[in-house]
Amino acid sequence: MEHISAELLSAVVTVVGGLGVSGLTRAWILHRTRLQLARERSARAAARAAGLTQLAGRPGSVRIDERDEDGHRVVELHGPGRAAAGEAA
C-alpha cells in the first residue's frame, strides 16, 4: 500500500508541476502578445499622425472617416489659409 501511495504522490506532484509550468508559459505568452500589440498600435498612431500632417499641408480640405478598435472618428483637415466654417471670426 505504501508503494502505491508513493506512486500516486509522484503522479500528483508531476501533474501539479506541469500545470504550474503551463500557467507560467501561458502568462508569458499573453504578456509578450500585449507588448507586441502595444508596439503595433504605437507604430500605427505614428504613421497616422505623419500622414495627417502631410494632408494638412495640402491646399483644399480633406475629410477622413476612420474606424478602428478605438472607435469611429471623422477628421476634417483644412489646408493652409483656409478656416473651418465655425472658426471664422
C-alpha positions in Angstrom: 0.0 0.0 0.0 2.9 2.3 0.8 4.3 1.8 -2.7 1.0 2.7 -4.4 0.7 5.9 -2.4 4.3 7.0 -3.3 3.5 6.5 -7.0 0.2 8.4 -6.6 2.0 11.2 -4.8 4.6 11.3 -7.5 1.9 11.5 -10.2 0.1 14.3 -8.3 3.3 16.3 -8.0 4.1 15.8 -11.7 0.6 17.0 -12.7 0.6 20.0 -10.4 4.1 20.9 -11.5 3.1 20.6 -15.1 0.1 22.8 -14.5 2.3 25.4 -12.9 4.7 25.4 -15.7 2.0 25.6 -18.3 0.4 28.5 -16.4 3.6 30.4 -16.3 4.2 29.8 -20.0 0.7 31.0 -20.8 1.2 34.1 -18.8 4.5 34.8 -20.5 2.9 34.4 -24.0 0.0 36.7 -23.1 2.4 39.3 -21.8 4.5 39.2 -25.0 1.3 39.4 -27.1 0.2 42.5 -25.2 3.6 44.1 -25.7 3.6 43.4 -29.4 0.1 44.8 -29.8 1.1 48.0 -28.0 4.1 48.4 -30.3 1.9 47.9 -33.4 -0.7 50.5 -32.1 2.1 52.9 -31.4 3.6 52.4 -34.9 0.1 52.8 -36.5 -0.5 56.0 -34.5 2.8 57.5 -35.6 2.1 56.6 -39.3 -1.4 58.1 -39.0 0.0 61.3 -37.5 2.6 61.6 -40.2 0.0 61.0 -42.9 -2.4 63.6 -41.4 0.5 66.1 -41.2 1.2 65.7 -44.9 -2.5 66.0 -45.7 -2.9 69.1 -43.6 -0.2 70.9 -45.6 -2.1 70.5 -48.9 -4.3 73.2 -50.2 -8.1 72.5 -50.0 -9.8 70.4 -47.4 -9.7 66.7 -46.7 -12.3 64.7 -44.8 -11.2 61.4 -43.3 -13.7 58.8 -42.0 -11.7 56.5 -39.7 -12.8 53.3 -37.9 -10.6 51.1 -35.7 -10.7 49.2 -32.4 -10.8 52.6 -30.6 -14.0 53.7 -32.3 -15.1 55.9 -35.1 -13.7 59.3 -36.0 -14.4 61.9 -38.7 -11.5 64.3 -39.1 -11.7 67.3 -41.4 -8.4 69.0 -42.4 -8.3 72.4 -44.0 -5.2 73.4 -45.9 -3.1 76.4 -45.2 -5.0 79.7 -45.3 -8.4 78.1 -45.0 -10.5 78.2 -41.9 -13.4 75.9 -40.9 -16.9 77.3 -41.1 -17.1 77.8 -37.3 -13.6 79.3 -37.0 -14.3 82.5 -39.0 -14.4 85.4 -36.5 
